[in-house]
Amino acid sequence: MPGTDPAEAMRIVLGELPGLPHLAELPARGAAAGLTGRTAALLTGLPVETVATGWRFAARPGRDLSRARGLLSADLDALEETADSYRGPLKIQVCGPWTLAATIELARSQDPALADPAAVADLTESLAEGVAAHVGDVRKRLPGARLLLQLDEPALPRVLAGEVPTASGLNRLPAPDAAGAEAGLRAVIGPAQVFTVVHCCAPEVPFGMIMAAGAQAVSFDLSLLRREEEDGLAGAVEAGLGILAGAVATTAPDTAERGGAGLPGPGETARRVVGVWQRMGWPAASGTGRAGIAGQVVLTPACGLAGAAPGYARAVLAHCREAGRLLPELIEEA
């Protein structure tokens, strides 16, 4: 979300998404509140610090890590205060192991941790422990909520394709083997013991790997889905995975705060999703038929809204809610 006030962000989220709110992230506060820094605050036994190029492993906890932990704590306090009586599903988000390994540098090298298999193993183990503890903390704060965990993996396709550059930029780091990549995801998903979504706002989403790793849902940018990838999506649908379809642009046509100006009608957004299912031949989870598709799909923004104007971000959330409400009747009409 845009802005720097966690209490205000949570009020907007709870107001616009009463059926599936989430713990707001506010990266405008700096690196410590961004995707990598926020998740690094959860790591156990692996301190990090900021450098000119981003984040790297450190010898001991310092000011950067303390700030990241302080911001996360403030966000959790805001969540607890604004949603203290909430009963229902609530989503929390952390960076996934492969994107984290591609963005945190080794202590004695500017290469990403991905360059060192031992470092990747340590990072994955630390992340799994930290995420499980984070889930437990949120459960204590909001005992009436049913938690969903989202692993943000925007770099996963590049990791799998061997496209993550070395520090010099002259070479690319080798891709992990498929079994190892899947195991890395599973190592974080399993200990959390909660419904898990893997979010990948990049082309070539590895739907099969995400299913095999034990995730219960997949989230992706619908505009980046290629026709040749639709078979993979259809397989995920037929296997019963929840589908979080990113169907709404995250930035307005210009940077002015224009509310919902520039958004299509909610019906048009819902029809885009229906069109994808039509092209795939109406795949559905076993036994649900076409009528059950709407219960398997959540319409979302294409990715994060941190770069949007506040008014547009709020309008996008309301737009997704309304488009989702229209989806069942449009499926019936198709």
Buried (B, 14 or more C-beta within 10 A) or exposed (E): BBBBBBBBBBBBBBEBBEEBBBBBBBBEBBBBBBBBBBBBBBBEEBBBBBEEEBBBBBEEEEEBBEBBBEBBEBBBBBBBEBBEEBEEBBBBBBBBBBBBBBBBBBBEBBBBBBBBEEBBBBBBBBBBBBBBBBBBBBBEBBEEBEBBBBBBBBBBBBBBEEEBBBBEEEEEBEBBEEEEBBBBBBBBBEBBEBBBBBBBBBBBBBBBBBBBBBBBBBBBBBEBBEEEBBEBBBBBBBBBBBBBBBBBBBBBEEEEBBBBEBBBEBBEBBBBBBEBBEEBEBBBBEEBEEEBBBEBBBBBBBBBBBBBBBBBBBBBBBBBBBBBBBBBEBBEEE
